């Protein structure tokens, strides 16, 4: 699994035999999503010397000769000083943790960050730009919403196949658990990720208003047509947003500490708390945009504008704390905006590929 690969490298005979055996044995059964979790190897801990060597190699292109010479001196001091003690701590942790870096990476790289999520952490995806199945906003929203809940069902029933490298080496599937019903909650010094119980509704934002939209009835997922009727009712609703409602999402777009303070002061009780829980506990957030974006070979700037809309919108019309937002433009184009701390982009890409495929099949 850890053998070097690349141009000019040849896989060893041992690895070839191992890959052949694994491919042959897995061909007799369809593994469930978490089938390999108990057999995944621990993350190997590199020697301190190797870590410093790789670090210096990674920063060399960014530094001139004088700065690099200084960095070499600092690296040598670290390696022969406090680095030895820290390495011993890592060795101890690696004995009882399957991945000695996961919890620290999540906390210190993501959750302790105090800068805005909007452009510093969140990422986005766009529609299948060469295909445009419908211009009806409510119909596209219904198909996408239905497909997303089908994907959630596959996760719950472990009917998704694990992602496999070269169709033989499984990747960890743990992050799938937090795809839905998950929200990042702001804190004064560090945020936390909350995964709520199974949610049967989504939060819909349209024209400055938030709606709680049920997607199940008596335990059964609504059909795309039934979901479309609800989206059409939201689109035809001409009610006026409550004071401050339209710009509420801007709190999730700014610095984390002010948002944590505002959340504690203004959203700890009453209707504000109830309304906030509807958004944070939803399966996901869906945005019904009032603008249209498209793709044109003659005007590449259109795709740039599409990407900008998916990444940051107007700055207040996304709920950036949510695990992901589905965005449906007025002309039926779709995209997503996803918060990064709960999972790698590969998980969101898997969901989005499934959604687009199911959506196109339903539309066809």
C-alpha positions, 0 to 999 in steps of 0.5 A: 500500500505504501510502495512508491509509484510514478513514472519510471517506477515498477511495482514489485512482484510482491505487490503485484501478487497482493493486488491480484489476490485482493482483486480476486477475493473481493470479486466474489462479494460486494463490500459494504460501506464500512466493511474495511474499517476494522482492517485499515492499517494505522497511519505510519509515523515517519522518523523526525529526520524524514519529516524535517527533510520533507519540510525543507524540500517543500519550502525550498521553492518559496525561499531565496538562498538566505531565507532557506539557509536560516530555515535549515538552521531552525530545522536543525535546532528543532530536530536536535531540541524540542523535536525529539520530545514531541516525536516521543509524544507522537510515538505514544499516541500512534500506539493507541490511535489508528490515525495520530493526526486526525483529531489535531488536524480537524481541531487546529487546521479547521476548528480553531481558525477564527477567520471567515469560512466563506473564502478561507475554508469552504469549497464549491462545485458546479453543474454538469455544464454541458448538460441542462435538463430543465429550466424549471427551478422547482423541478430541478430542486426537487430532483436534486433534493430527492437524489440527495436523500437517496444518497443518505439512505445508501449511507445509512444502509451501508450500500455504498461501496467504499472508495478504492484506490486502483480497485484494491486499496480501500480508503477510510469511510468514516467521514460519510457519517457526517455528510448530512444533519451536520453543522459547524457551531461557532465558539469563542476559541474553537468551533465544534462539529455537531452531527444531529439525529436523523433529520426529515426536513431541509432548510430552504432560503428564498428571497430573504426568507427561510422555510422549513420544508418536510421531505418525509411523510409517515416515514416515507421519502416524498417523490420528486413531484411531491417535493416540486409542489412544495418548492413551487409554493415557496417560489410563489410565496410573496411574504416579506422577510422578517427584520434581519432575516434576509441577512442572517447568513452573513453571521456564518460568513464573517469572523468566528468569534463575533458569530459565537458571541452573537449566537450566545447573546441573541439565539439562546432562547425563544423564537430565535433559538427555535428558528436557528435549530431548524437550520442547523438540524436540517439534513442540508440547506437548499438555496432557491436563487433569484439570479441565473448563471450559465455556461457559454463557450463564446463567453468564458466569463459566465463560468467565472461568475457561476463559480463566484456565485457558488463560492460566496454568493452575496455573502449572506445568502448561504449558511456557510456552517452547514455541511453543504448547501445546494444552490439552484439558480432561477434558470435551473442550473445547480451547484453546491457550497460545502464546509470543509472541516467535516470531510475531505472533498472526495466525499462531497464529490461522491455525493455530487456525482451521484446527485447529478447522475440521478437527476439526469436520469429522472429528467430523462 
